Amino acid sequence: MPTYECPICRTKLEVASPEEAPYRPFCSRRCKLVDLGRWLSEEYRISEEIPETSEDESKSGEEPPAGE
């Protein structure tokens, strides 16, 4: 039996199959929406260094066609 722990409220869920946990890895729709709200309010961030580019490198790229 798969066991999940909700990353929001830490409730442990034990289900017979993964299909029985429609909100996995969350325990409920509420916890899923709490997590979404945290992403949208920028409480969560993916931290990765953005490589610096010089102006010459950024101008050398192709321009998109007009009208798009």
Residue, then its C-alpha position, 0 to 999 in steps of 0.5 A: m500500500p502506498t503511503y503519502e505524507c502531505p507536504i502542507c499539513r503532514t497528514k499521512l495517507e495510506v491508500a490501496s492504489p495511487e488512483e485513490a489519492p486524487y490530490r497526491p502528494f497532498c491530502s486534500r483539495r485545500c492543501k493543494l490550493v494552499d500550495l498553489g497560493r504559496w507559489l503564486s505569492e512567490e513564497y516558493r522560488i526556484s533558486e538557480e543562477i541566471p548566466e550573465t550574457s553580454e549585449d552582443e550575445s543577446k543582439s545576435g539572436e534572430e528576431p521574431p517575424a513581424g506581427e507575432 
